């Protein structure tokens, strides 16, 4: 009885005693269950990957929305600096007051850094780069004109001041500058709408993927529990049917697990061994039955 599987005779004295297939403590998983688990893990990983990608896309779209907002603000800021420079220089030239001169002095040195910052912000957009270059040229031209007007006013050259103001050159520069900045603003407004829609779409996709992952995981868990209980019920039914069959046959049958521990004995085996099934269950087959058999043999030899 060294082998723990199949049917083997116990001894020649006890007749054709056979041992049933083992009933292991840990039942093996069915191939269907293994496939379901593997498929579930694969689907959940795929859904998690999709959700992660959508969250990443949403973050990227949010960054682009912020970037567009920064460009729009920079366009407005540059326009305000140009207006302050022009109106401050003209106000000082016409009135000689220090208040407009102060406005001019604060706005004038900020124009160049503002233009450079704008050019850096729109460097990723090939449609905006030429417009930014033209804006830079007009801003420098307006700075040069305003500086000439302020210098003429400080020097008391009323004729030059009147000539510069009546020439309308500053107004032409500002008109062109406004048109360029408005064109750039329109492009940024279009990009803002496009990126907001993309952000909303990514948010919806991420929400759907997250809820889908959770719902799918719950559904798969319920399905696995259902299949496991159904397979367990089928196994119990098969075991009961097998036990009924083994109890009704004329051969002695002892069933053990993989460790050789007795799990089942039919009535014929109980008669041959002298053990009943409740007492024998859990005992080590070879040691207990061999000792019992030796005791029975010794007792039978006594006169």
Protein Blocks (a to p, Z undefined) as FASTA:
>chain_A
ZZcghjddfbfklopadddddddfbdcddfklmmmmmmmmmmmmmmmmmmmmmmmmmmmm
mmmmmmmmmmmmmmmmmmmmmmmmmmmmmmmmmnopaklmmmmmmmmmmmmmmmmmmmmm
mmmpmklmmmmmmmmmmmmmmmmmmmmmmmmmmnopaklmmmmmmnommmmmmmmmmmmm
mmmmmmmmmmmmmmmmmmmmmmmmmmmmmmmmmmmmmmmmmmmmmmmmmmmmmmmmmmmm
mmmmmmmpmbdcddddfkopafbdcfklmmmnopafklmgopafklmmmmmmmmmmmmmm
pZZ
